[in-house]
């Protein structure tokens, strides 16, 4: 009689583990989808707010600041 109860208990534990694995998998899928949507909107907002769209650039204090890059020259010794 004890073996039958042990077998039934084991079956219910297995069913519970399977159901929890399914719920956990669905939760992970939803988490990945929501993270992807948030990342997409983050990229979209950063693209729209940095000034490349509409031909406008942000200016500090209303003055025009020109950016000039200085590249260091390297010489190779042979």
Legacy VTK file of the C-alpha trace (Angstrom):
# vtk DataFile Version 3.0
C-alpha trace
ASCII
DATASET POLYDATA
POINTS 78 float
0.000 0.000 0.000
2.846 2.392 0.789
4.380 1.835 -2.654
1.138 2.874 -4.368
0.928 6.112 -2.370
4.580 6.832 -3.100
3.993 6.255 -6.817
0.955 8.564 -6.890
2.861 11.235 -4.961
5.714 10.979 -7.439
3.300 11.330 -10.378
1.738 14.469 -8.897
5.186 15.968 -8.214
6.200 15.256 -11.797
3.017 16.857 -13.156
3.611 19.880 -10.925
7.204 20.184 -12.133
6.103 19.998 -15.763
3.450 22.671 -15.244
5.948 24.941 -13.474
8.447 24.452 -16.307
5.783 25.433 -18.848
4.817 28.529 -16.865
8.489 29.430 -16.431
9.084 29.046 -20.179
6.107 31.243 -21.041
7.351 33.839 -18.557
10.826 33.821 -20.111
9.376 34.215 -23.605
7.207 37.147 -22.501
10.194 38.707 -20.729
12.297 38.463 -23.897
9.528 39.976 -26.046
8.949 42.864 -23.631
12.698 43.507 -23.351
12.928 43.605 -27.141
10.063 46.096 -27.384
11.623 48.297 -24.698
14.993 48.197 -26.463
13.342 49.095 -29.777
11.574 52.109 -28.277
14.793 53.128 -26.518
16.632 53.143 -29.845
13.762 54.956 -31.554
13.542 57.649 -28.879
17.297 58.170 -28.788
17.336 58.473 -32.594
14.502 60.995 -32.654
15.796 63.063 -29.741
19.409 63.423 -30.853
18.493 65.853 -33.623
19.241 63.905 -36.797
15.593 63.821 -37.810
14.102 67.075 -39.007
17.483 68.660 -39.744
17.802 70.139 -36.271
20.704 69.836 -33.897
20.779 70.704 -30.259
22.698 73.820 -29.453
24.059 74.727 -26.069
23.107 78.241 -25.033
21.967 79.139 -28.529
25.523 79.398 -29.801
26.836 77.327 -32.636
29.610 75.026 -31.629
31.744 73.463 -34.296
33.403 70.203 -33.509
36.762 69.542 -34.989
38.499 66.269 -34.622
42.231 66.135 -34.334
43.735 62.868 -35.370
47.097 61.927 -34.006
49.638 61.013 -36.626
51.682 57.924 -36.073
54.936 57.059 -37.708
56.080 53.518 -38.067
59.719 52.605 -37.727
60.933 50.012 -40.132
LINES 1 79
78 0 1 2 3 4 5 6 7 8 9 10 11 12 13 14 15 16 17 18 19 20 21 22 23 24 25 26 27 28 29 30 31 32 33 34 35 36 37 38 39 40 41 42 43 44 45 46 47 48 49 50 51 52 53 54 55 56 57 58 59 60 61 62 63 64 65 66 67 68 69 70 71 72 73 74 75 76 77
